Amino acid sequence: MGELDCEREELEHSPTIDELKTRPADERLGDVRLRHAETHEVILIPTPTDDPNDPLNWSKRYRMYIALLVCLAMFLSTFLAAGPSIAIVNITEDFFDGSPAQLSGNIAKVAYFFTTCSLLQGIGTLFWMPFIVKFGRRPSYVLSFLLYTGAAVWAGAAKTYNSELAARIILGLASGAGECLAPLTIADIFFLHERGAIMAIYTCALSAGASGGIILSGLITIHLHWRYIYWVSVALIGTCTLLVIFTFPETEFDRSTNVVGLASAFDPEILRDRHLAQTENSPKTEPSANNPSVPARYPYWRSMRLYSGIWTQESWLKLFLRPVVLLCLPPVLLATLIMSVTIGFLVAISSNFATAMATAYGFAPWQSGLCYIAGILGALVGIFFGGHLSDGVADFFTKRNGGNREPEMRLPAIIISNITAPLSLVLYGVGVGTKLPWIVPTLGLGFLNFSIVQSMNVVLVYAIDSYRPIAGEVTVTLLSFKAAFGFLLNFYTNPWISQSGYSAAFGEMAAISGIVILGWVPFYIWGKKIRHMTWQWGVVKRVAHWDEDREVGE
């Protein structure tokens, strides 16, 4: 009884609606009541409105379709970025007519097709994000994928080195929009307690796209010219573009004036009202003669319009600078570092994987490509451990905390990657360095992709939950600096291996990844204090703090 009395006392001392209105942003930063203290019922955050056009009121099946569509877009965004690299020798021979002695230098030049594309995928999000925040998701998807399809056609048809390089740069810029749009879309259409599992599908698509591209590209080059890689990709990307144009609606929704949506997370009177018992299967209010204030559902043509208005009055300069300033915030910095070392070291493996497997095992390019099946399998397994498991861990600590959810509560789930990420790099480095059976480095590749999906999902959702109204800018910060790290690593991987050897070089990478991922421990203990304290730093208050029209009902 004493424990129940404590829970009731906590509930009764929850803020009222009036107190919530005057509460500064730093006092509710990332912290919400997700479960009722007495009944442990899940509270829907954000609370859906009565508007049938509210994405949270769409059927679960339709919301899952939208999520899978954006994940397919994410898969294809990385598919063509890395895929043709498996045929780098063939591509070099097409663009350069030099002697075999010049082949190594020419391959280094062709490698810029892939390194610059990867860099622009990340850095380009800095330019896409202001447009996405201002004009919404749908026009950004349509414009970026039309550009992506056109760039893929250009890259497949280019006859000169400079033309191919320009096409790859545009391709990277266009495909990068999908990376930052997908987390925003998922956050738009799913409740707080659902996002971890759905976001894991996104991180799987991000990781599996590169592996899938390399596998398919390797198979294509067995009997066909390397340019067929682009023609197959154009068909896939073009199909996705048509689906986006004709089936993807605007998912941004303005609930900044919806006081009930905010109050339901805190106010005891609202908690005891119908919002407490509301579940995903609860009937939604429909417009009727008795309720004329509820809008009618948009017809198809209106839901597919490209322009839905301006979504924020924040300046273009602030929207552009915010992702850079957000790196000052320790939770964002932690997520960025973990993503950088896991994905960055995958880049280190991919940059010389075909060469390493050919030297150690005599593999042809297509055989090396097939090893990436392990990467896809690892990514698929990571969906559960990065999604459902991390949601379960966060929910466990939420119940123990009287129903109050704090973003740090999902961090303990990353302990799995704290083991598998260093293990994967040791398996690969020692496997190739000492010429152990080919399955050893292949298992390393699988474990690394698992670690990417699992750890990235945990820290990405953690960072987004901490600063939900500016989730887009948070995502851009993570993606752009991750891309910059991977780009730099491309230049240092081969000299590093040449100087230290595979075993030592990847052993050092394993130590770095283990130490960086271990950073979750102090954040789990002191993360809440760190979030609130750093949110009051001068430059953060001037640039990172969001305007009222960015509130999302959380």
Backbone hydrogen bonds, N-H to C=O, Kabsch-Sander energy under -0.5 kcal/mol:
donor,donor_aa,acceptor,acceptor_aa,energy
5,D,1,M,-2.6
6,C,2,G,-1.9
7,E,3,E,-2.0
8,R,4,L,-2.3
9,E,5,D,-2.5
10,E,6,C,-2.3
11,L,7,E,-2.3
12,E,8,R,-2.6
13,H,9,E,-1.4
14,S,11,L,-1.6
20,L,16,T,-2.2
21,K,17,I,-2.0
22,T,18,D,-1.3
23,R,19,E,-0.9
27,E,24,P,-1.5
28,R,24,P,-0.6
28,R,25,A,-1.1
30,G,28,R,-0.7
31,D,28,R,-0.6
32,V,30,G,-0.5
32,V,405,R,-2.0
33,R,265,A,-0.7
34,L,32,V,-0.8
34,L,403,G,-2.3
35,R,403,G,-2.4
36,H,41,E,-1.9
40,H,36,H,-1.9
43,I,34,L,-3.3
44,L,275,H,-0.5
45,I,43,I,-0.6
47,T,261,G,-0.6
54,D,51,D,-1.9
57,N,54,D,-2.7
58,W,55,P,-1.1
63,R,59,S,-2.4
64,M,60,K,-2.2
65,Y,61,R,-2.0
66,I,62,Y,-2.4
67,A,63,R,-2.2
68,L,64,M,-2.7
69,L,65,Y,-2.5
70,V,66,I,-2.4
71,C,67,A,-1.9
72,L,68,L,-2.3
73,A,69,L,-2.3
74,M,70,V,-2.0
75,F,71,C,-2.7
76,L,72,L,-2.4
77,S,73,A,-1.4
78,T,74,M,-1.3
79,F,75,F,-1.2
80,L,76,L,-1.1
82,A,78,T,-1.5
83,G,79,F,-1.6
85,S,82,A,-1.7
86,I,83,G,-1.6
87,A,84,P,-1.9
88,I,85,S,-1.4
91,I,87,A,-2.5
92,T,88,I,-2.1
93,E,89,V,-2.2
94,D,90,N,-1.3
95,F,91,I,-1.7
96,F,92,T,-2.1
102,Q,99,S,-1.6
103,L,100,P,-1.1
106,N,102,Q,-2.2
107,I,103,L,-2.6
108,A,104,S,-1.6
109,K,105,G,-1.3
110,V,106,N,-2.3
111,A,107,I,-2.0
112,Y,109,K,-1.3
113,F,110,V,-2.1
114,F,111,A,-1.1
115,T,111,A,-2.3
116,T,112,Y,-1.9
117,C,113,F,-0.5
118,S,114,F,-2.2
119,L,115,T,-2.3
120,L,116,T,-2.7
121,Q,117,C,-1.8
122,G,118,S,-1.2
123,I,119,L,-2.9
124,G,120,L,-2.0
125,T,122,G,-1.0
126,L,123,I,-1.6
127,F,124,G,-1.2
128,W,124,G,-1.8
129,M,125,T,-2.5
131,F,127,F,-0.7
132,I,128,W,-2.4
133,V,129,M,-2.9
134,K,130,P,-2.1
135,F,131,F,-2.8
136,G,132,I,-1.9
140,S,136,G,-0.6
141,Y,137,R,-2.5
142,V,138,R,-2.5
143,L,139,P,-2.4
144,S,140,S,-2.4
145,F,141,Y,-2.4
146,L,142,V,-1.9
147,L,143,L,-2.1
148,Y,144,S,-2.3
149,T,145,F,-2.3
150,G,146,L,-2.1
151,A,147,L,-2.5
152,A,148,Y,-2.1
153,V,149,T,-1.9
154,W,150,G,-2.3
155,A,151,A,-2.7
156,G,152,A,-1.9
157,A,153,V,-1.5
158,A,154,W,-1.5
164,E,160,T,-2.3
165,L,161,Y,-2.7
166,A,162,N,-2.3
167,A,163,S,-2.3
168,R,164,E,-2.4
169,I,165,L,-2.0
170,I,166,A,-2.2
171,L,167,A,-2.5
172,G,168,R,-2.3
173,L,169,I,-2.2
174,A,170,I,-2.6
175,S,171,L,-2.6
176,G,172,G,-1.6
177,A,174,A,-1.0
178,G,175,S,-0.9
179,E,175,S,-0.6
179,E,176,G,-0.6
180,C,176,G,-1.1
181,L,177,A,-1.9
182,A,178,G,-1.8
184,L,180,C,-0.8
185,T,181,L,-2.6
186,I,182,A,-2.5
187,A,183,P,-2.2
188,D,184,L,-1.7
189,I,185,T,-1.6
190,F,186,I,-1.2
192,L,45,I,-3.3
194,E,191,F,-1.6
195,R,191,F,-1.1
195,R,192,L,-0.6
198,I,194,E,-1.5
199,M,195,R,-3.4
200,A,196,G,-1.3
201,I,197,A,-0.8
201,I,198,I,-0.8
202,Y,198,I,-1.2
203,T,199,M,-2.3
204,C,200,A,-2.1
205,A,201,I,-2.4
206,L,202,Y,-2.3
207,S,203,T,-1.9
208,A,204,C,-3.6
209,G,205,A,-1.8
210,A,206,L,-0.7
211,S,207,S,-1.2
212,G,208,A,-3.4
213,G,209,G,-2.3
214,I,210,A,-2.0
215,I,211,S,-2.5
216,L,212,G,-2.5
217,S,213,G,-2.2
218,G,214,I,-2.3
219,L,215,I,-2.0
220,I,216,L,-2.3
221,T,217,S,-1.9
222,I,219,L,-1.1
223,H,219,L,-0.5
223,H,220,I,-0.8
224,L,220,I,-2.0
228,Y,225,H,-2.0
229,I,226,W,-1.7
230,Y,227,R,-0.8
231,W,227,R,-1.5
232,V,228,Y,-2.5
233,S,229,I,-1.8
234,V,230,Y,-2.8
235,A,231,W,-1.6
236,L,232,V,-1.9
237,I,233,S,-3.4
238,G,234,V,-2.7
239,T,235,A,-1.8
240,C,236,L,-2.1
241,T,237,I,-2.5
242,L,238,G,-2.0
243,L,239,T,-2.0
244,V,240,C,-2.3
245,I,241,T,-2.5
246,F,242,L,-2.3
247,T,243,L,-1.9
248,F,244,V,-1.3
250,E,303,S,-0.8
255,R,253,F,-0.9
258,N,255,R,-1.3
259,V,257,T,-1.4
262,L,258,N,-1.0
263,A,259,V,-3.0
264,S,260,V,-2.3
265,A,262,L,-1.5
266,F,263,A,-2.0
267,D,263,A,-2.7
271,L,267,D,-2.4
272,R,268,P,-1.6
273,D,270,I,-1.2
276,L,270,I,-0.5
276,L,273,D,-1.4
277,A,273,D,-0.6
278,Q,274,R,-0.9
282,S,279,T,-1.8
288,S,291,N,-0.8
291,N,288,S,-0.8
294,V,291,N,-1.4
303,S,299,P,-2.1
304,M,300,Y,-1.2
305,R,302,R,-1.4
308,S,306,L,-0.6
311,W,134,K,-2.8
319,L,315,S,-2.1
320,F,316,W,-2.0
321,L,317,L,-2.4
322,R,318,K,-2.1
324,V,321,L,-0.9
325,V,321,L,-1.9
326,L,322,R,-2.5
327,L,324,V,-0.9
328,C,325,V,-2.3
329,L,326,L,-1.7
332,V,329,L,-0.5
333,L,329,L,-2.5
334,L,330,P,-2.8
335,A,331,P,-2.0
336,T,332,V,-2.4
337,L,333,L,-2.6
338,I,334,L,-2.4
339,M,335,A,-2.3
340,S,336,T,-2.3
341,V,337,L,-2.4
342,T,338,I,-1.9
343,I,339,M,-2.3
344,G,339,M,-0.6
344,G,340,S,-2.0
345,F,341,V,-1.5
346,L,342,T,-1.1
347,V,343,I,-2.0
348,A,344,G,-1.8
349,I,345,F,-1.7
350,S,346,L,-3.0
351,S,347,V,-2.4
352,N,348,A,-0.5
352,N,349,I,-1.0
353,F,349,I,-0.5
353,F,350,S,-0.6
356,A,352,N,-2.8
357,M,353,F,-2.8
358,A,354,A,-1.9
359,T,355,T,-2.4
360,A,356,A,-2.7
361,Y,357,M,-2.1
362,G,358,A,-1.3
363,F,357,M,-1.5
367,Q,364,A,-0.6
368,S,364,A,-2.3
369,G,365,P,-2.3
370,L,366,W,-1.6
371,C,367,Q,-0.9
371,C,368,S,-0.7
372,Y,369,G,-1.6
373,I,370,L,-2.0
374,A,371,C,-1.5
376,I,372,Y,-1.7
377,L,373,I,-2.5
378,G,374,A,-2.5
379,A,375,G,-2.1
380,L,376,I,-2.3
381,V,377,L,-2.2
382,G,378,G,-1.8
383,I,379,A,-0.7
383,I,380,L,-0.9
384,F,380,L,-0.6
384,F,381,V,-0.8
385,F,381,V,-1.3
386,G,382,G,-2.7
387,G,383,I,-1.8
388,H,383,I,-0.6
389,L,384,F,-2.8
391,D,387,G,-2.5
392,G,388,H,-2.5
393,V,389,L,-2.6
394,A,390,S,-2.4
395,D,391,D,-2.6
396,F,392,G,-2.2
397,F,393,V,-2.0
398,T,394,A,-1.8
399,K,395,D,-2.3
400,R,396,F,-1.7
401,N,397,F,-1.0
402,G,399,K,-1.4
403,G,398,T,-2.5
404,N,401,N,-1.1
405,R,32,V,-3.4
405,R,403,G,-0.5
409,M,406,E,-2.1
410,R,407,P,-1.3
411,L,408,E,-1.4
413,A,410,R,-1.3
414,I,411,L,-2.3
415,I,412,P,-1.6
416,I,413,A,-1.2
418,N,414,I,-1.5
419,I,415,I,-0.6
419,I,416,I,-1.3
420,T,416,I,-2.4
421,A,417,S,-2.2
423,L,419,I,-1.6
424,S,420,T,-2.5
425,L,421,A,-1.6
426,V,422,P,-2.0
427,L,423,L,-2.6
428,Y,424,S,-2.2
429,G,425,L,-2.6
430,V,426,V,-2.6
431,G,426,V,-0.5
431,G,427,L,-1.8
432,V,428,Y,-2.5
433,G,429,G,-2.6
434,T,430,V,-2.4
435,K,432,V,-0.6
436,L,431,G,-2.0
440,V,437,P,-2.3
442,T,438,W,-1.5
443,L,439,I,-2.5
444,G,440,V,-1.9
445,L,441,P,-2.0
446,G,442,T,-2.0
447,F,443,L,-2.9
448,L,444,G,-2.2
449,N,445,L,-2.0
450,F,446,G,-2.1
451,S,447,F,-2.5
452,I,448,L,-2.3
453,V,449,N,-2.2
454,Q,450,F,-2.8
455,S,451,S,-2.7
456,M,451,S,-0.5
456,M,452,I,-2.1
457,N,453,V,-1.8
458,V,454,Q,-1.7
459,V,455,S,-2.5
460,L,456,M,-2.7
461,V,457,N,-2.3
462,Y,458,V,-1.9
463,A,459,V,-2.5
464,I,460,L,-2.4
465,D,461,V,-2.8
466,S,462,Y,-1.6
467,Y,463,A,-1.3
468,R,465,D,-0.6
470,I,467,Y,-1.4
471,A,468,R,-1.9
474,V,470,I,-2.2
475,T,471,A,-2.5
476,V,472,G,-2.2
477,T,473,E,-2.2
478,L,474,V,-2.0
479,L,475,T,-2.6
480,S,476,V,-2.9
481,F,477,T,-1.8
482,K,478,L,-1.6
483,A,479,L,-2.1
484,A,480,S,-2.0
485,F,481,F,-2.0
486,G,482,K,-2.3
487,F,483,A,-2.4
488,L,484,A,-2.2
489,L,485,F,-2.3
490,N,486,G,-1.3
491,F,487,F,-0.6
491,F,488,L,-1.1
492,Y,488,L,-0.8
493,T,489,L,-1.9
496,W,492,Y,-2.2
497,I,493,T,-2.5
498,S,494,N,-2.8
499,Q,495,P,-2.2
500,S,496,W,-2.4
501,G,497,I,-2.8
505,A,501,G,-2.5
506,F,502,Y,-2.5
507,G,503,S,-1.4
508,E,504,A,-2.3
509,M,505,A,-1.9
510,A,506,F,-2.0
511,A,507,G,-1.9
512,I,508,E,-2.3
513,S,509,M,-2.7
514,G,510,A,-2.3
515,I,511,A,-2.2
516,V,512,I,-2.5
517,I,513,S,-2.5
518,L,514,G,-1.6
519,G,516,V,-1.7
520,W,517,I,-1.7
521,V,518,L,-1.8
523,F,519,G,-1.0
524,Y,520,W,-2.2
525,I,521,V,-1.7
526,W,522,P,-3.1
527,G,523,F,-1.7
530,I,526,W,-2.4
531,R,527,G,-2.9
532,H,528,K,-2.2
533,M,529,K,-2.4
534,T,530,I,-2.5
535,W,531,R,-1.3
536,Q,533,M,-1.4
537,W,534,T,-1.5
541,K,537,W,-2.5
542,R,538,G,-1.9
543,V,539,V,-1.9
544,A,539,V,-0.5
544,A,540,V,-1.5
545,H,540,V,-1.6
550,R,547,D,-1.9
551,E,548,E,-1.7
